Amino acid sequence: MANSRSGESVVDRIVKLLSAFERSTPALTMSELSRATDLPTSTTHRLAGELLAAGFLERDDEGRFGIGVKMWELAARSNPVEEFRRRGLPVLEGIHEAVRQHVSLAIPSFEDFTVLYLERLDKLGAAVNLAEVAGRLDMHSTSAGLCMAAHAPHRIQAELLARPLVQSTSNTETNPGRIRAHLAQIRERGFSRLAGVLVKENVAYSVPVFGMGNEVIGAITVVTPLVEEDPQLIIPVLVAAGRSLSRSMGAEQRPYGSRTWLSRGK
């Protein structure tokens, strides 16, 4: 129920407050919080105080607010995404040990067609990687996003291709016909390869992760500099890891594509 002059409900305003905290702004003063949310100072003061008392916000010695431990506690205790991240971490560690490159675990958001990154292991001095933990990227602009979209139901693919697609970089593909063909190729191969899109020096390989009912629930990605690309190593390691994590998440055994990785094309 809306109970403010702007028509926003209390929940809307609380979401605004919590969403104001970003990686670049983890701590905000009361006035900064009010400006970031465009809420009256009195409203910001009241809601921030209630969130502070409940443990959803914390306050440092300088009076700045930040996200409280209670938020993490509730998510870690009851959110199925955290269970997926926990099961996926040992798998990522195994891949990282084998390929010595950036490795990440992501899940799809088919509501807004973005990719949410749950975990990432980096290699010092390796390729620049734009995927940050708890960060989102457009589904059509990432290897992980295309991989998950390729294994999503046809109606979801149709919705993705019917909407305006943002050209994040000059190399982002936004043509629905070419994306549709790419999705079919990914399903055939069982993995996706995307080179030079978000970062022109990078190439990313992704495999899907399936859950109960063989529904696609995530993707594992390796990002490497193009000059260090080694598909003969990366693809079999990724495919094995994707199958292992899928079994752990309750998927039935299924093939990864109708072509072997040895018959790949770029």
MARDRENGU-901122 format. One record per residue (C-alpha): residue in three letters; x, y, z. Coordinates in nm, 3 decimals, always signed. Example, Ala and Ser with C-alpha at 12.3 -4.5 7.8 and 13.67 -1.06 7.14 Angstrom:
! residues 2
   pafi        c1        c2        c3
    ALA    +1.230    -0.450    +0.780
    SER    +1.367    -0.106    +0.714
! end
This chain:
! residues 266
   pafi        c1        c2        c3
    MET    +0.000    +0.000    +0.000
    ALA    +0.134    +0.342    -0.094
    ASN    +0.149    +0.581    +0.200
    SER    +0.372    +0.864    +0.079
    ARG    +0.315    +1.170    -0.139
    SER    +0.522    +1.008    -0.415
    GLY    +0.299    +0.701    -0.411
    GLU    +0.584    +0.476    -0.290
    SER    +0.510    +0.213    -0.029
    VAL    +0.725    +0.159    +0.279
    VAL    +0.873    -0.149    +0.111
    ASP    +0.960    +0.055    -0.199
    ARG    +1.146    +0.308    +0.013
    ILE    +1.329    +0.041    +0.212
    VAL    +1.442    -0.123    -0.112
    LYS    +1.565    +0.218    -0.229
    LEU    +1.767    +0.262    +0.089
    LEU    +1.927    -0.081    +0.076
    SER    +1.997    -0.051    -0.298
    ALA    +2.189    +0.273    -0.245
    PHE    +2.487    +0.077    -0.115
    GLU    +2.714    -0.030    -0.399
    ARG    +3.064    -0.171    -0.426
    SER    +3.184    +0.185    -0.492
    THR    +2.975    +0.330    -0.206
    PRO    +2.967    +0.072    +0.076
    ALA    +2.928    +0.340    +0.344
    LEU    +2.706    +0.649    +0.331
    THR    +2.625    +0.931    +0.569
    MET    +2.263    +1.016    +0.641
    SER    +2.269    +1.310    +0.400
    GLU    +2.438    +1.101    +0.129
    LEU    +2.178    +0.829    +0.177
    SER    +1.899    +1.085    +0.146
    ARG    +2.046    +1.227    -0.176
    ALA    +2.111    +0.882    -0.325
    THR    +1.751    +0.772    -0.265
    ASP    +1.585    +1.109    -0.330
    LEU    +1.392    +1.062    -0.007
    PRO    +1.320    +1.338    +0.246
    THR    +1.578    +1.359    +0.522
    SER    +1.315    +1.287    +0.787
    THR    +1.201    +0.972    +0.604
    THR    +1.560    +0.857    +0.550
    HIS    +1.641    +0.916    +0.918
    ARG    +1.336    +0.720    +1.037
    LEU    +1.376    +0.423    +0.803
    ALA    +1.753    +0.402    +0.847
    GLY    +1.704    +0.402    +1.223
    GLU    +1.455    +0.116    +1.203
    LEU    +1.682    -0.085    +0.972
    LEU    +1.973    -0.017    +1.206
    ALA    +1.775    -0.145    +1.505
    ALA    +1.678    -0.459    +1.312
    GLY    +2.038    -0.529    +1.211
    PHE    +1.987    -0.475    +0.839
    LEU    +2.213    -0.169    +0.853
    GLU    +2.521    -0.100    +1.062
    ARG    +2.684    +0.230    +1.160
    ASP    +3.057    +0.292    +1.191
    ASP    +3.241    +0.522    +1.433
    GLU    +3.213    +0.810    +1.188
    GLY    +2.836    +0.777    +1.168
    ARG    +2.822    +0.627    +0.818
    PHE    +2.572    +0.355    +0.739
    GLY    +2.644    +0.025    +0.566
    ILE    +2.473    -0.307    +0.503
    GLY    +2.443    -0.509    +0.824
    VAL    +2.548    -0.865    +0.896
    LYS    +2.182    -0.960    +0.944
    MET    +2.130    -0.932    +0.567
    TRP    +2.406    -1.185    +0.499
    GLU    +2.287    -1.408    +0.784
    LEU    +1.935    -1.442    +0.647
    ALA    +2.054    -1.500    +0.290
    ALA    +2.314    -1.757    +0.391
    ARG    +2.067    -1.945    +0.608
    SER    +1.767    -1.969    +0.379
    ASN    +1.843    -1.865    +0.020
    PRO    +1.877    -2.152    -0.232
    VAL    +2.119    -1.936    -0.434
    GLU    +2.363    -1.956    -0.144
    GLU    +2.337    -2.336    -0.149
    PHE    +2.419    -2.333    -0.521
    ARG    +2.717    -2.107    -0.457
    ARG    +2.838    -2.332    -0.175
    ARG    +2.818    -2.646    -0.389
    GLY    +2.972    -2.469    -0.685
    LEU    +3.276    -2.330    -0.507
    PRO    +3.472    -2.659    -0.486
    VAL    +3.396    -2.717    -0.855
    LEU    +3.529    -2.372    -0.942
    GLU    +3.839    -2.438    -0.735
    GLY    +3.905    -2.754    -0.935
    ILE    +3.870    -2.568    -1.265
    HIS    +4.091    -2.287    -1.139
    GLU    +4.360    -2.533    -1.041
    ALA    +4.349    -2.690    -1.390
    VAL    +4.333    -2.383    -1.614
    ARG    +4.482    -2.106    -1.396
    GLN    +4.247    -1.840    -1.533
    HIS    +3.942    -1.644    -1.418
    VAL    +3.656    -1.879    -1.326
    SER    +3.304    -1.771    -1.230
    LEU    +2.964    -1.910    -1.136
    ALA    +2.649    -1.726    -1.246
    ILE    +2.273    -1.764    -1.244
    PRO    +2.016    -1.628    -1.491
    SER    +1.748    -1.368    -1.426
    PHE    +1.492    -1.429    -1.699
    GLU    +1.274    -1.148    -1.563
    ASP    +1.512    -0.874    -1.679
    PHE    +1.748    -1.093    -1.887
    THR    +2.059    -1.029    -1.683
    VAL    +2.326    -1.254    -1.539
    LEU    +2.400    -1.246    -1.166
    TYR    +2.749    -1.358    -1.063
    LEU    +2.763    -1.560    -0.740
    GLU    +3.131    -1.650    -0.715
    ARG    +3.458    -1.573    -0.892
    LEU    +3.815    -1.696    -0.862
    ASP    +4.081    -1.481    -1.024
    LYS    +4.428    -1.524    -1.158
    LEU    +4.661    -1.239    -1.066
    GLY    +4.775    -1.063    -1.380
    ALA    +4.527    -1.247    -1.603
    ALA    +4.266    -1.097    -1.836
    VAL    +4.050    -0.809    -1.718
    ASN    +3.717    -0.955    -1.608
    LEU    +3.406    -0.738    -1.576
    ALA    +3.208    -1.002    -1.385
    GLU    +3.196    -0.902    -1.018
    VAL    +3.042    -1.110    -0.741
    ALA    +2.685    -0.984    -0.678
    GLY    +2.713    -0.787    -1.001
    ARG    +2.489    -0.813    -1.306
    LEU    +2.556    -0.798    -1.681
    ASP    +2.320    -0.812    -1.977
    MET    +2.243    -1.170    -2.076
    HIS    +2.303    -1.122    -2.449
    SER    +2.646    -0.965    -2.393
    THR    +2.809    -1.247    -2.195
    SER    +2.917    -1.602    -2.263
    ALA    +2.738    -1.721    -1.948
    GLY    +2.418    -1.539    -2.041
    LEU    +2.407    -1.676    -2.394
    CYS    +2.483    -2.025    -2.265
    MET    +2.193    -2.012    -2.019
    ALA    +1.958    -1.854    -2.273
    ALA    +2.045    -2.128    -2.523
    HIS    +1.920    -2.393    -2.279
    ALA    +1.615    -2.200    -2.160
    PRO    +1.262    -2.274    -2.286
    HIS    +1.180    -2.140    -2.632
    ARG    +0.933    -1.886    -2.493
    ILE    +1.210    -1.726    -2.286
    GLN    +1.439    -1.709    -2.587
    ALA    +1.157    -1.546    -2.782
    GLU    +1.106    -1.287    -2.508
    LEU    +1.480    -1.211    -2.500
    LEU    +1.500    -1.160    -2.875
    ALA    +1.179    -0.954    -2.891
    ARG    +1.304    -0.686    -2.652
    PRO    +1.541    -0.397    -2.736
    LEU    +1.897    -0.524    -2.685
    VAL    +2.149    -0.277    -2.546
    GLN    +2.481    -0.251    -2.730
    SER    +2.714    -0.247    -2.430
    THR    +3.025    -0.226    -2.649
    SER    +3.091    -0.189    -3.020
    ASN    +3.124    -0.569    -3.044
    THR    +2.799    -0.655    -2.867
    GLU    +2.569    -0.850    -3.097
    THR    +2.214    -0.712    -3.098
    ASN    +2.076    -0.866    -3.417
    PRO    +1.803    -1.116    -3.314
    GLY    +1.862    -1.343    -3.613
    ARG    +2.234    -1.377    -3.549
    ILE    +2.178    -1.428    -3.177
    ARG    +1.920    -1.698    -3.250
    ALA    +2.171    -1.878    -3.473
    HIS    +2.435    -1.846    -3.202
    LEU    +2.200    -1.997    -2.943
    ALA    +2.138    -2.295    -3.172
    GLN    +2.513    -2.342    -3.215
    ILE    +2.562    -2.334    -2.837
    ARG    +2.296    -2.603    -2.788
    GLU    +2.464    -2.816    -3.053
    ARG    +2.813    -2.784    -2.908
    GLY    +2.718    -2.786    -2.542
    PHE    +2.929    -2.480    -2.460
    SER    +2.953    -2.115    -2.560
    ARG    +3.255    -1.917    -2.675
    LEU    +3.251    -1.537    -2.687
    ALA    +3.560    -1.342    -2.785
    GLY    +3.636    -0.970    -2.768
    VAL    +3.289    -0.847    -2.667
    LEU    +3.301    -0.686    -2.322
    VAL    +3.682    -0.673    -2.324
    LYS    +3.841    -0.701    -2.667
    GLU    +4.145    -0.891    -2.538
    ASN    +3.933    -1.157    -2.366
    VAL    +3.773    -1.483    -2.468
    ALA    +3.517    -1.656    -2.247
    TYR    +3.396    -2.017    -2.248
    SER    +3.081    -2.121    -2.058
    VAL    +2.889    -2.442    -1.992
    PRO    +2.538    -2.470    -1.847
    VAL    +2.449    -2.611    -1.507
    PHE    +2.117    -2.795    -1.478
    GLY    +1.901    -2.866    -1.175
    MET    +1.588    -3.066    -1.098
    GLY    +1.394    -3.149    -1.411
    ASN    +1.701    -3.060    -1.617
    GLU    +1.613    -2.691    -1.591
    VAL    +1.908    -2.462    -1.658
    ILE    +1.995    -2.292    -1.330
    GLY    +2.339    -2.146    -1.393
    ALA    +2.662    -2.141    -1.589
    ILE    +3.031    -2.184    -1.522
    THR    +3.269    -1.960    -1.715
    VAL    +3.641    -1.942    -1.780
    VAL    +3.779    -1.608    -1.903
    THR    +4.126    -1.597    -2.050
    PRO    +4.334    -1.358    -2.263
    LEU    +4.299    -1.439    -2.631
    VAL    +4.675    -1.479    -2.656
    GLU    +4.660    -1.756    -2.392
    GLU    +4.350    -1.933    -2.527
    ASP    +4.375    -2.312    -2.494
    PRO    +4.043    -2.475    -2.589
    GLN    +4.200    -2.823    -2.581
    LEU    +4.240    -2.771    -2.205
    ILE    +3.948    -2.542    -2.117
    ILE    +3.657    -2.718    -2.290
    PRO    +3.694    -3.072    -2.147
    VAL    +3.762    -2.932    -1.798
    LEU    +3.454    -2.709    -1.816
    VAL    +3.227    -2.980    -1.957
    ALA    +3.327    -3.225    -1.684
    ALA    +3.276    -2.957    -1.418
    GLY    +2.934    -2.863    -1.554
    ARG    +2.819    -3.225    -1.548
    SER    +2.951    -3.273    -1.195
    LEU    +2.777    -2.966    -1.055
    SER    +2.456    -3.049    -1.244
    ARG    +2.447    -3.394    -1.082
    SER    +2.506    -3.232    -0.744
    MET    +2.207    -3.002    -0.807
    GLY    +1.977    -3.293    -0.891
    ALA    +1.988    -3.298    -1.271
    GLU    +1.945    -3.620    -1.464
    GLN    +2.238    -3.736    -1.674
    ARG    +2.228    -3.569    -2.014
    PRO    +2.471    -3.504    -2.298
    TYR    +2.637    -3.168    -2.343
    GLY    +2.558    -3.100    -2.706
    SER    +2.533    -3.328    -3.007
    ARG    +2.885    -3.257    -3.131
    THR    +3.203    -3.339    -2.944
    TRP    +3.427    -3.053    -2.838
    LEU    +3.694    -3.184    -3.075
    SER    +3.471    -3.091    -3.369
    ARG    +3.432    -2.734    -3.248
    GLY    +3.439    -2.428    -3.467
    LYS    +3.503    -2.073    -3.357
! end
